[in-house]
Amino acid sequence: MNAHLDGHIVQGHIDYCGQVMQRQSDAHALRLLISLPSEYRALVVTKGSVAVDGVSLTVVAVTETTFEVDLIPHSQAVTTLSKLQVGTLVNVETDILGKYLARQLALEGSH
């Protein structure tokens, strides 16, 4: 960690199993909509990061019950995520920085 920090911090720990709710392709990307349980909603933010089946991705949008990621052609070519179908269960890891912040806020609120 003595150099410029770039990219997403992924630890490889699974927070929950999500379900692919929607899959849509266009000329630029493959869009996946994945379920988001309420207890993890605060840890997933637009333009933040999330890992799906171990692949770190940028969150494009978040709703009350889902989050969306777009797989660019390179990501589709070098991962297995392009094979995911609606209904498939995936391992989801939320961003570690959000977890630390949520923990700190909870500790401060308990005083």
Secondary structure as UniProt FT lines:
FT   STRAND          16..25
FT   STRAND          30..35
FT   HELIX           38..43
FT   TURN            46..47
FT   STRAND          49..52
FT   TURN            53..54
FT   STRAND          55..62
FT   STRAND          66..71
FT   HELIX           73..78
FT   HELIX           81..83
FT   TURN            86..87
FT   STRAND          89..94
FT   HELIX           96..109
//
